[in-house]
Amino acid sequence: MPTFQIRKSAERGHANHGWLDTYHTFSFANYHDTKFMGFGALRVLNEDRVASENGFGTHPHKEYEIFSYIVSGVLTHTDSLGHIERLTRGMIQHTSAGTGVAHSETNNDSETVHFLQIWLKPAVHGLNPSYVTRTFTDSEKRNRLCPVLKPDPSLGLSVPVELQLDSLVPTHADVYMFAGILDKGHKVVYRPVGNSRRMYVHVVMGGGSLRVGEVVLFGGDGVFIEGVDGGVEVEGVNGSVEFVVLDLD
């Protein structure tokens, strides 16, 4: 039988710096909790809101797969590989830091930008840094599970045929991610890509609630699920709810 451990929104690490209002599912920056150091390859899941004309200045990273899932607003990405890109709702930008890359993430627009920042531990080290973006519309996520991220083919993993799509974000970890927007009463069943895998479901902060198995989650909540060999039913309970599912080895 699968086990469910809820991570309540209010129990996450939280810091409001004025320009940045951030919540940490796992230990990060000045927030440290030995019970929340990661979950499989998932090391960081931050929910950030960055005020207009502010952001994260240029800083380096090594040996992490780092990506942003844009909820609302506009985030401008600049990196040492020469990329400059404005990212809007529905876009995912993914940086494979590899041997080293420097980047900045700033809000040069007039409205606050809201996004998830996720870090994965790579399955291999010493990679050349790389950067990709993909876009997924609300209609692709509405009342269904939309695949958005898969293991990079270079890892040689057995990826299900239906997920061998160039439209998905490739990452150097044995991780898949799906996104959905469920209206009240609509249900989907998530079936992991293999036996004995782990899942983390995160509900984007906002209105509405979501049932995952037998637990109910609200905006900002998450749930760790282990021992899933069958499927887990997910249902929109109230309002229109956006969420992501991470399927982890």
C-alpha positions as CSV (number, residue, x, y, z in Angstrom):
1,M,0.0,0.0,0.0
2,P,1.3,3.5,-0.8
3,T,2.1,5.9,2.0
4,F,1.3,9.6,2.0
5,Q,3.1,12.3,3.9
6,I,1.6,15.8,3.6
7,R,3.9,18.8,3.4
8,K,1.7,21.7,4.5
9,S,2.3,25.0,2.9
10,A,2.5,26.9,6.2
11,E,5.2,24.4,7.4
12,R,7.6,25.1,4.6
13,G,10.6,27.4,5.0
14,H,9.6,30.9,4.3
15,A,11.3,34.2,3.8
16,N,10.0,37.6,2.6
17,H,12.8,39.9,1.6
18,G,10.4,42.5,0.1
19,W,11.6,42.0,-3.4
20,L,11.3,38.2,-3.0
21,D,8.6,36.2,-1.2
22,T,9.8,32.6,-1.2
23,Y,8.7,29.2,0.2
24,H,11.0,26.2,0.5
25,T,9.7,22.7,0.5
26,F,13.3,21.5,1.3
27,S,16.2,23.0,3.2
28,F,17.5,26.0,1.3
29,A,19.5,29.2,2.0
30,N,18.8,30.1,5.7
31,Y,16.1,27.5,6.1
32,H,17.5,24.1,7.4
33,D,15.5,21.1,8.5
34,T,17.2,17.7,8.6
35,K,13.9,16.0,7.8
36,F,13.6,17.8,4.5
37,M,16.9,17.5,2.7
38,G,15.5,16.1,-0.5
39,F,13.4,13.3,-1.9
40,G,15.2,11.0,-4.3
41,A,16.8,13.2,-7.0
42,L,14.6,16.1,-6.0
43,R,16.7,18.5,-3.9
44,V,14.9,21.9,-4.2
45,L,11.4,23.0,-4.8
46,N,10.9,26.7,-4.1
47,E,7.8,28.7,-4.8
48,D,8.9,32.2,-5.6
49,R,7.3,35.6,-6.2
50,V,9.7,38.3,-7.4
51,A,8.6,41.9,-7.4
52,S,8.9,44.2,-10.5
53,E,12.4,45.5,-11.3
54,N,14.1,42.9,-9.1
55,G,15.5,39.4,-9.2
56,F,18.4,37.1,-8.7
57,G,21.6,38.7,-10.0
58,T,24.3,36.7,-11.9
59,H,25.5,33.7,-9.8
60,P,27.2,30.4,-10.6
61,H,26.0,26.8,-10.4
62,K,27.6,23.4,-10.8
63,E,26.3,19.8,-11.0
64,Y,22.5,20.5,-10.8
65,E,19.6,20.3,-13.2
66,I,17.8,23.5,-12.5
67,F,14.5,24.6,-14.0
68,S,11.7,27.1,-13.6
69,Y,8.0,26.5,-14.1
70,I,6.4,29.9,-14.8
71,V,2.9,30.4,-13.2
72,S,2.3,34.1,-14.0
73,G,4.2,37.2,-14.9
74,V,7.4,37.5,-16.9
75,L,10.9,36.2,-15.9
76,T,14.0,37.2,-17.9
77,H,16.7,34.6,-18.0
78,T,20.3,35.5,-19.0
79,D,23.3,33.1,-18.8
80,S,27.0,32.7,-19.5
81,L,26.1,30.5,-22.5
82,G,24.7,33.5,-24.3
83,H,21.0,33.0,-23.8
84,I,18.7,35.9,-23.1
85,E,15.0,35.0,-22.9
86,R,11.7,36.3,-21.6
87,L,9.7,33.5,-20.0
88,T,5.9,33.7,-19.6
89,R,3.1,31.5,-18.2
90,G,3.3,27.9,-19.4
91,M,7.0,28.0,-20.2
92,I,9.6,25.8,-18.5
93,Q,13.3,26.8,-18.8
94,H,15.8,24.2,-17.9
95,T,19.6,24.6,-17.2
96,S,21.9,21.7,-17.0
97,A,24.6,23.3,-14.9
98,G,27.2,20.5,-15.5
99,T,30.7,21.7,-15.1
100,G,29.6,25.2,-14.4
101,V,27.3,28.0,-15.6
102,A,26.4,31.5,-14.4
103,H,22.9,32.9,-14.8
104,S,20.5,35.6,-13.6
105,E,16.7,35.5,-13.3
106,T,15.1,38.9,-13.1
107,N,11.7,40.5,-13.3
108,N,12.0,43.4,-15.7
109,D,8.2,43.7,-16.1
110,S,5.6,45.7,-14.2
111,E,3.9,42.8,-12.5
112,T,5.1,40.3,-9.9
113,V,6.4,37.0,-11.4
114,H,5.3,33.7,-9.7
115,F,7.2,30.6,-10.5
116,L,8.4,27.2,-9.2
117,Q,12.2,26.7,-9.0
118,I,13.2,23.1,-9.0
119,W,16.6,21.5,-8.6
120,L,17.4,17.9,-9.4
121,K,20.6,15.9,-8.6
122,P,22.0,14.7,-11.9
123,A,22.5,11.0,-12.6
124,V,25.9,11.8,-14.2
125,H,28.5,14.5,-13.5
126,G,31.0,16.4,-15.6
127,L,28.5,17.4,-18.4
128,N,28.8,20.4,-20.6
129,P,26.3,23.0,-19.5
130,S,23.2,23.4,-21.6
131,Y,19.9,25.3,-21.7
132,V,16.5,24.5,-23.2
133,T,12.9,25.9,-23.0
134,R,9.6,24.4,-23.8
135,T,6.0,25.8,-23.6
136,F,2.9,24.0,-22.4
137,T,-0.5,25.7,-22.8
138,D,-3.4,25.7,-20.2
139,S,-5.5,23.7,-22.7
140,E,-2.9,20.9,-22.7
141,K,-3.1,20.7,-18.9
142,R,-6.8,21.2,-18.5
143,N,-8.4,18.2,-16.8
144,R,-5.6,15.9,-17.8
145,L,-2.0,15.1,-16.9
146,C,0.3,16.8,-19.4
147,P,3.9,15.4,-19.5
148,V,6.4,18.2,-19.4
149,L,9.8,16.6,-18.5
150,K,11.6,13.3,-19.1
151,P,15.1,11.8,-18.7
152,D,17.6,12.9,-21.3
153,P,18.1,10.1,-23.9
154,S,21.9,10.2,-23.2
155,L,21.1,8.4,-19.9
156,G,20.1,5.3,-21.7
157,L,17.0,4.7,-19.6
158,S,14.0,2.8,-20.7
159,V,11.5,5.7,-21.3
160,P,7.9,4.7,-22.1
161,V,7.2,5.1,-25.8
162,E,4.4,7.7,-25.2
163,L,7.0,9.9,-23.4
164,Q,9.7,9.7,-26.1
165,L,8.7,13.2,-27.3
166,D,11.0,16.0,-28.4
167,S,8.4,18.4,-27.0
168,L,9.3,17.5,-23.4
169,V,12.1,19.0,-21.4
170,P,15.1,16.6,-21.2
171,T,16.8,16.4,-17.9
172,H,19.9,14.4,-16.8
173,A,18.1,12.6,-14.0
174,D,15.7,9.6,-13.7
175,V,12.8,12.0,-13.2
176,Y,9.5,12.7,-15.0
177,M,7.2,15.6,-14.4
178,F,3.6,16.2,-15.3
179,A,1.4,19.3,-14.9
180,G,-2.3,19.5,-14.7
181,I,-5.2,22.0,-14.1
182,L,-8.2,20.2,-12.6
183,D,-11.7,21.8,-12.4
184,K,-14.0,20.7,-9.6
185,G,-15.2,17.1,-10.0
186,H,-12.7,16.2,-12.7
187,K,-10.4,13.2,-12.0
188,V,-7.2,11.8,-13.4
189,V,-5.2,8.7,-12.4
190,Y,-1.5,8.9,-12.3
191,R,0.4,5.7,-12.9
192,P,4.2,5.8,-12.2
193,V,6.5,4.9,-15.1
194,G,7.8,1.8,-13.1
195,N,7.3,-0.2,-10.0
196,S,8.5,1.1,-6.5
197,R,9.0,4.7,-7.7
198,R,8.3,7.7,-5.5
199,M,6.0,10.7,-6.3
200,Y,5.9,14.2,-5.1
201,V,2.7,16.2,-5.9
202,H,2.8,20.0,-5.4
203,V,-0.2,22.3,-5.6
204,V,0.6,25.7,-6.9
205,M,-0.4,28.5,-4.5
206,G,-3.8,29.9,-5.3
207,G,-7.5,29.0,-4.9
208,G,-9.0,25.6,-4.8
209,S,-8.2,22.2,-3.4
210,L,-7.1,18.9,-4.7
211,R,-7.6,15.3,-3.5
212,V,-4.6,13.0,-4.0
213,G,-5.5,9.5,-3.0
214,E,-7.1,9.9,0.4
215,V,-5.5,13.3,1.3
216,V,-6.8,16.8,0.4
217,L,-4.3,19.5,-0.5
218,F,-4.6,23.2,-0.7
219,G,-2.5,25.8,-2.5
220,G,1.2,25.5,-1.6
221,D,0.7,22.0,-0.1
222,G,2.5,19.0,-1.3
223,V,2.5,15.2,-0.6
224,F,5.3,12.7,-0.6
225,I,4.1,9.3,-1.9
226,E,6.0,6.1,-1.7
227,G,5.3,2.5,-2.6
228,V,3.1,3.2,-5.6
229,D,2.9,0.3,-7.9
230,G,-0.6,0.9,-9.2
231,G,-2.3,4.3,-9.8
232,V,-3.1,7.3,-7.6
233,E,-6.3,9.1,-8.3
234,V,-6.2,12.9,-8.3
235,E,-9.5,15.0,-8.2
236,G,-10.3,18.6,-8.3
237,V,-12.3,19.3,-5.1
238,N,-12.9,23.0,-5.2
239,G,-12.1,25.7,-7.8
240,S,-9.6,25.3,-10.6
241,V,-6.4,23.8,-9.2
242,E,-2.9,23.8,-10.9
243,F,-0.4,21.1,-9.7
244,V,2.7,19.2,-10.8
245,V,3.6,15.6,-10.3
246,L,7.2,14.5,-10.0
247,D,7.9,10.8,-10.6
248,L,11.2,9.8,-9.1
249,D,13.4,6.7,-9.0
